[in-house]
Amino acid sequence: MIQPYAVAGFLAAVFPITATPGASVALLIQGGRRRALPVICGTITGLYVHATLAVLGLSAIVLQSSEAFAVVRIVGAVYLVGLGLWTWFSTGTAKPKPKSEPTYVRALLANVLNPKAASIYLTLVPQFVTPQENLAVQIYVLVTAHAVLAVVWLSLWAFFLGKLPRKEAFRRWTKRVTAVVLVALGVRAAAT
């Protein structure tokens, strides 16, 4: 079993990465507090996907193959840029929203296609596990701790966003800023 100090050390190491606003926060801003649960669930599911890939060893293969890593990086970048452009162009119209927007899927894809999230489970997690113990159990304990941290952090963002003004001009402005952030994240992912 993984030691509590290893979990605490992992959380201390992953907190700055989790706290840095990225696609999940941008999706929270875009969807507002009423869409927070699907964004949080999609983000957490993405963390478990990365952990599962790490357990299966597939993440290590992608990291070792520069071509495979480049494909994941470019696909993720294209997805973020596309999401940003969609957000930008959807802000100008005040048409009624469909009853079920695929916010969960967007958050899941944003996390799964994020090379930064994958690198956590490739480079950071191995520093906190003991090779003699069951690797899968240790990785799933760490991802669960990471998930709890992410839920708390994103819930704080959702609470904060719920306190912002609800005027249409302000909402349009925040969606435009969100669109620019998503495109910038995509361009950064493609360039690094």
N, C-alpha and C positions, 0 to 999 in steps of 0.2 A: 504494500500500500504506500502511496505517496505521503511524504512527511508534510505536516502543516506549514513548516518554515519554507518548504519548496513552493507551496501554493501561494503563500504570502509574497515570496520573492518574485514569482511569476506575475502576480497581480501588480506589484510595484513596477515591474518592467513593462507590462502591457498597458498600464494606465495612461501614460503620455500618448500612446498610439490611439487608444480608445477615446481619449479626451479631445484629440485633434478633430475639428469638424471635417466631415467628409460627406460621402454620398448619403449615408443614413440621415444625417442632420439636414442635408439639403432636401431629402424626401419628406422629412418631418415639416420643414418650412413650407414646402410645396403643398402638402396635404392638410396641414393644420392639425390641431389636437385631436380632432375626430378620426383622423387616419393614423394616429400614433401606434395603435396596437398592431395593425398589419405591417407597418414599417419595422417595429421592434421584433415581431415574430419572424419576418423575413430575414432580418439581420442576424438573429440568433440561429435560425436554421442554416444560414450561410456559414456561421462559425462551426457548427456541427458537421457540415459538409467538408470543410477544410480539415477538421480533426479526423474525420473518417478517412479521407484521402491520405492523411499522414499515417494513420494506423495501417492502411493497406499498402503504404509505400509508394503510391502513385505520385504524391507531391514531390518526393525525392527525385523521381524520374524526370518530372517536368523541370525541376530546378537544375538538374544535371545536364539536361539537353537545352542548349541555348535556343535552338529552333522552336522547341515546344514552349519554352518560357516566353519567347517573343510572340508566338501565336496567342497565348493566353493574355499577354500584356496588350497586344493590339486589339484583340476582340473586346477586352474590358474597356480600353480607351474609346473605341468606336461606340460601344454601348453607352458610356457616360456622355460623350459628345451628342449622340442621338437623343438621349434623355434630356440633356440640357436644351437642345434645339426645340424639341417637342414642348418643353416647359415654356420657353421663350415665346413661341408662336401661339401657344394656347392661352396666354395671359390676356391677349387683346379682346377676346370674345367672351361675352357673358352668357354663354349658352348653358342650359341645365346639364349638370353632370349625370352620367349614368349611375344607376343604383350601386353597382359593384365595380369599382375601379381596381385594376390589378396592382394595387400598391404593394401587396405582399410579394408578388412575383418580381416587381421592380427592385425591392429591397434585397430579396434573395439574390437576384442576378448581380446587383451592384456589389454585393459582398463576395459572391463566388468568383466573379470575374476580376476581383481586386487583387493584384499581385502582392500588395502590402499585407493583406489579410492572410494570403497563402504563405508568405515568408515568415509570419509569426509561428506557424505550425511546422515550418521547415528549419528555421534557424534558432528561434527562441525556446521553443518547447524542449528540444533535446538537452538544453542546459539544466532543466529542472526535473528530469526523469532519471531513474536509476535503472541501468540496463539489466540488472539481475531480477528485477521485479516485473510483473505483468505490464508490458508497455501500453496496451490498449486501455487498461483500467486507469493508469496514470494520465494518459492523454485525455481521456474522457472526464476525469476529475478536474484537470486544468481547464478544459473547454467549458465545463459547467461553471467554474469560478469566473472565467472570462465572460460567460453569458450573463451571470448575475451582475457583474460589474457593468456590462453594456446595457442591461435592462434598467439599472438604476440611473446611469448616465443619460440614456435616451429619454427616460421618464422625466428627468429633471428638465431636459430640453423641451419636452412636450408641455410640461407645466408652465415653463417660462413663455413659450409661444402662445399658450392659452391666455396669458395676461396682456398680450399685445393688442393694440387697437384693431377693431374689425372693419374699419372703413375700407371701401373698395379700392381707393387710390393707394392706401398703404399695402393692401394685399397684392395689388398688381406690382408695386415696387418690390416687395419681398420675393415674389415669384421671379421677377426679372433678375434680381441679385442671385437667387438660387440657380437660375439657368446659367448665368455667367460662371458661378462656382462649379457647376457640373461640367461645363465645357472646359474650364481651366483644369479641373481634376483629370479629365480625359486627355487633354493635351499633355499634361505633366506625366501621366501614365505612359503615353506613347513615347515621350521624349526621354524618359529615364530607363 
